[in-house]
Amino acid sequence: MPALKGSLTYARFFVDGDLPDDFRERFMKSIRLRAMKPLDPDEDALERSGWCRVGEPFETDLGYEDVFYNEFVNLAFRTDRWVVPGPLLRARMREAEAAYLAKKGRERMSKREKTELKELVSKKLRRQLAPAMRAVDLSWSLKDGLVRFFSQAAAPAAAMNELFQKTFSLKLVPEAPYTLAARLGLKKAEESAWQDLEPTLLGGEGA
Amino acid sequence: MQLVDRIEKRRFVGREFLLWVWFESEIFEGTLSTKEHGSFGMWIEQQIVLSSAKSEVTRIRGAHPAGSREAKEALRLGKLPETAGVHLSWREAESAFVLRAERLALSGLKLPAVLAGAEDEAPAALAPPRPPPRAKRGREDRAREDERLRDESHESFYERMHLTRDVESIVEALYRDFLSLRLGPSWGGVVVPALRAWVDPDGEVDADAYRAARSRRR
């Protein structure tokens, strides 16, 4: 739980937009609506994301005190995904195909039959496995309009962005040299210099 | 132009910022300053990674990676720093992090341990003995204990965020100072010639003259 313990590796995002007056009640309602719902082996969804308690990925029943730390909103972005090992799936498919053909008294299966059988075998295997789970802490400083997301990987950040926008109806702007310069504020002459900026060459070709 | 294009087109500014921090920390012997924070210690340590679009990546590890000949050689080949380990010493507190230049992101940020035991827990064998479990604890006791643990966890979190904000504010203040140089006449007139002299194995930078010139022209 990087937000609460250990060294910190994170990406910063700035919240674009204003908080509604009744944001505490509204956000709690919306967070609960998008709290993580564990995957069921019999449903079609292979992956799902949702909110859970910071540092406690199995705590999905979220109360006000779990989320609001004074002027911070703390959550963890959890993603569950079914990962059936390829060799296991192939071995079970071979067994299932042989049993199916023997039962039907045939030598070949159609493509559609194979697809349906694969779906059945996958579901059966999923009942014996637990989905792979990843939870990334998130801390939103309401005072600074700043979200610290405790991962620098692009894929979870993109998925978190999507859920954040759905939950809070606010956009996130990633930290970068450009966005930080804009946020710090440039003078008119500096803005014009920024538009024409070219990389500085100290060596190599063109220096 | 879309926001994503604006971000991508100016990622190199982050690398130039890291280069400038490295340069100034070296010529000012590890002491930098900003208007808001006063003087503080800042230097490159543990690791530095330099790269360019056209050549292979140079990774240097060690106590003073930025002081190595290889690091300057990489700059002469047209590479710029991509990431670097940074040590920060401010108000008698020590922090360390890796700055990812193109995203201005911090990773592996080690904060000063202000709250006793907040950063590192003692191994189980060294931990003080726990009180023996009571066979039946009252509901009230449990609730009180849960509340105490939650308060401790919250306090530790606030302290960590406060310290994180301190580190970020120094990086931001340095970035603002860098931008005022980078986007003004001092960059071409003072900073780039000094950078070239610093990179040149036979060159020399007069730190006092550089400081005076950069202040004059800012």
Interface residues (C-beta under 8 A of the other chain):
Chain A: A3 L4 K5 G6 S7 L8 T9 Y10 A11 R12 E65 Y69 N70 F72 N74 S139 S141 D144 R148 Q152 V173 P174 E175 A176 P177 Y178 T179 L180 A181 L184 L186 A189 E190 A193 W194 L197 P199 T200 L201 L202 G203 G204 E205 G206 A207
Chain B: L3 R6 I7 K9 R10 R11 F12 V13 G14 E16 F17 S52 K54 S55 L75 R76 L77 G78 K79 R100 E102 R103 L104 A105 L106 S107 G108 L109 K110 L111 A118 E119 R150 S153 H154 S156 F157 Y158 R160 M161 T164 R165 E168 E172 Y175 R176 L179 S180 R182 L183 G184 W187 V192 L195 R196 V199
